[in-house]
Amino acid sequence: MRSHARSSRILSHFSMATVTHLTTVGMLSLPLWAQVPLGVVAGFGIGVVAAIMGVAGGELLIPTIVLLFAADIKTAGSLSLLVSLPTMLVAFARYSRDGSFAVLGGLLVGVFSDLVLIPVLAVILLVSSAKLARHD
């Protein structure tokens, strides 16, 4: 099932890349009263397809936001991440409760002291956030 989903994704990416290379797709200029119901229908459809294929849905969500709501690609990507944030937080909480992260944390703490790990991880987060803030 996973290989079928992966091959379907590859085929859809290839098809979209070919179509967008050969044609010019403009943004839909719809009034707000039409955008909202279309967005709800598109969101429901993306959720169903994502659940069936076992993917996050960003492959479909980002182009939908760009085409339907005329957002730029960075905004669409950020919204896609924002939409998936609750799912990631719930998964993190469940895995933490199950102790699934204990193996990795135990291995790292066994090699390095927490007095070393915490500042190193803090520096990595600060550098990443600074790079993200400077990026246009």
PECOR-V261900 format. One record per residue. RES is the residue in one small letter. PSI is psi in radians with two decimals (999 if undefined). Layout:
BEGIN
[[RES,PSI] [RES,PSI]]
END
This chain:
BEGIN
[[m,-0.71] [r,-0.73] [s,-0.58] [h,-0.75] [a,-0.71] [r,-0.76] [s,-0.60] [s,-0.72] [r,-0.78] [i,-0.76] [l,-0.71] [s,-0.68] [h,-0.75] [f,-0.79] [s,-0.79] [m,-0.71] [a,-0.70] [t,-0.81] [v,-0.79] [t,-0.42] [h,-0.62] [l,-0.34] [t,2.95] [t,2.12] [v,2.14] [g,2.99] [m,2.58] [l,2.31] [s,1.50] [l,2.63] [p,2.80] [l,-0.66] [w,-0.37] [a,-0.55] [q,-0.71] [v,-0.92] [p,-0.64] [l,-0.65] [g,-0.70] [v,-0.78] [v,-0.77] [a,-0.73] [g,-0.73] [f,-0.79] [g,-0.74] [i,-0.71] [g,-0.74] [v,-0.84] [v,-0.75] [a,-0.69] [a,-0.69] [i,-0.75] [m,-0.26] [g,0.57] [v,3.00] [a,-0.46] [g,-0.10] [g,-0.50] [e,-0.51] [l,-0.56] [l,-0.77] [i,-0.88] [p,-0.58] [t,-0.78] [i,-0.72] [v,-0.83] [l,-0.72] [l,-0.69] [f,0.09] [a,0.67] [a,2.70] [d,2.89] [i,-0.60] [k,-0.73] [t,-0.73] [a,-0.73] [g,-0.71] [s,-0.73] [l,-0.66] [s,-0.74] [l,-0.69] [l,-0.69] [v,-0.63] [s,-0.15] [l,-0.81] [p,-0.67] [t,-0.75] [m,-0.69] [l,-0.72] [v,-0.75] [a,-0.73] [f,-0.76] [a,-0.74] [r,-0.76] [y,-0.62] [s,-0.71] [r,-0.63] [d,-0.24] [g,0.32] [s,-0.48] [f,-0.14] [a,-0.57] [v,-0.91] [l,-0.83] [g,-0.69] [g,-0.67] [l,-0.76] [l,-0.73] [v,-0.52] [g,-0.52] [v,-0.76] [f,2.62] [s,2.65] [d,-0.33] [l,-0.37] [v,-0.77] [l,-0.81] [i,-0.85] [p,-0.64] [v,-0.80] [l,-0.63] [a,-0.72] [v,-0.73] [i,-0.77] [l,-0.71] [l,-0.75] [v,-0.75] [s,-0.75] [s,-0.63] [a,-0.73] [k,-0.71] [l,-0.67] [a,-0.58] [r,-0.38] [h,2.34] [d,999]]
END
